Structure formats: structure tokens, C-alpha cells
Amino acid sequence: MKFKLQILCGDEVAMGPGKADLLEAIRVHHSISAAARVLGMSYRRTWLLVDAMNRCWQGPLVATTPGNQKAGAQLTPLGEMVLAQYRKLQHELEHTGTQRLSPLVDEQLLPAPRPPRHRTKAQDERTAA
């Protein structure tokens, strides 16, 4: 069983599992480009995710230093707090959700979806008539 926790800001995902992974990579590598490499993402995609996060919260989650100066990127105190609270909530959801949904999933959910039913054009036309 797998849960995907997303926190929305309007239509934008302010925090989700991928963005949390990105914040952790930035924390370790102090660089958006290094985080992108580690996560197998383009620099542009990574920068767009950071920008989206920074626009969704009361303050930025990632602070950047332009150019090749000492520290390229680091989490702000707000970024550290949001990441910690998100990971805590994610862990609680997985634990509680698994307990609550296990009876439903174990008894009713198929291991994989059935194949789609392929209908002919003639069958579709008869159904529509």
C-alpha cells in the first residue's frame, strides 16, 4: 500500500514527496544543480520546483547565492521546519493509513487492474443507439 501526500497552494503543489526529496538533496549538497544530478532531473525542472515552493509559503524554503560563491543553496529555517513537519505527517499517514485501509485493501482491492475491455466500433454504435 502506498500513499502520496500533497499539500496544495491553490492549484500548485506546495509540498509533495518529490519536493521533499529535493529539499533533502539541497540540504546535503548545498546546490540546486548537484541536487538535480543526484535526483536525475534537469536543472531547469529542479529550479522550477524550488521556485514553486518558494512562492507557495510565507517565506522561501530555499535560499540561493548567485554564481559560484561559497554556499550555492541552503534550506531556510522555514524550509527545515516545513520539511520536518511534512516528513512527520507522511510517516503518520503511512502508519495510520495502512492500519485503517488494510481490511479494505486486503479484501476488496485487486493486485492489478483487469485488462480494458476492447469494444468494436459496431458495439459502440449499438450502445449509443
N, C-alpha and C positions, 0 to 999 in steps of 0.2 A: 504494500500500500504506500502511495506516495502523495504528499500534499505539497501544494505550491502556494505559498503565502505572498500576496502582493498588496502593497499599500498604495492607494491611488491618490493623486492630487489632480482633481478634475479628471481628464481623460489620460493623463500621463502617469506612468508607473513611477512613483517616487522612491520605492524600495521594493526589491524582489530578490530572489536567490542569486541571480546573476550579478546584480548591482552590489549585493553584499560580498560576493566573491571578489568583485573588482575592488571594493574598498579594502578588503584584506590584502589583496595583491599590492595596492598602492601603499598600504601601511608597511609592508615588508620591503618593497623595492624603492620606495620614495621617488617613484617616477611613473607617469601615466604610460609612457612608451614601453617601459620594462613590464609593467602590468599587462599591457596589451600583448606583448610577446609571450609571456607566461600563460596567458589565457587563450592564446591562439586567435586573437582578434586584431582587426586593423586598428591603427592609431586613431583614425577618424571616428570609427564606431565607438571606441573607448572614450574619446573626448566628448562625443555626443551624449553618452551615458552619464559622464561626470557633469556635463553642463545641465542635463535634465535634472539630476539630483540636486545640484546647487540652486536651481530655480524653484524647486518644489518645497524647500524647507525655509524656516525663518532666517537662516544664515547658510553659508556654504558648508558642505560636508568635506570638501577637498579644497585646500589652499595650494596655489601653484606659484612657483617662482619662475619668471621668464628666462629663457636662454639656458645656458649650461652652468648656471650658478650652483652653489653648494647643494641645496635641497630642492629638487625639481617639483615634488608634490608631497603633500602630507595631509593626513586627516586632521580636521579641526577638532576641538573639543566636542562640538555638536556632532560631527561625523563619527567620532568614537562612541558617543552616547547612543546615537541612532543605530549604529551597527551592533552594539552590545544588546540594546533592547530588542532589535529585530531578531538576532540570533536566539535570544532567550525565548521570545514569543514563538519562533519557529520550532524550537525544541519542545516547548509545551504543547503546541499544536500536534506535532508528530506523536507525542506520548499519549495525550488525551484523545486525539482523533482516532488513533489506532485502536484504543480500548473501546471507544464508543461505536466505531464503524465496523469492527471485526465481525460481529454477528451478521450484519447486513452483507458485507463483502464475502464472508465465508459461505453464506447460504444462498446468495442471490446473484452475485457477480460472476460472469463467465471468465475463464482465464484469458480469453482473447475474443475479439468480436467475431460474429458469424460473417461469412463472406456476403457481399452485397448480392441482392437478387438482380439478375440481369433480365431485363424485360425487352421484348422486341417492340419496334415501333407500332406494329399492329395491336399488341396488347395495350400499349399506352393509349392508342386511339379509341379502342373499345372501352377502356376505363373512363376516358373523358366524355364519351357519348352518353 
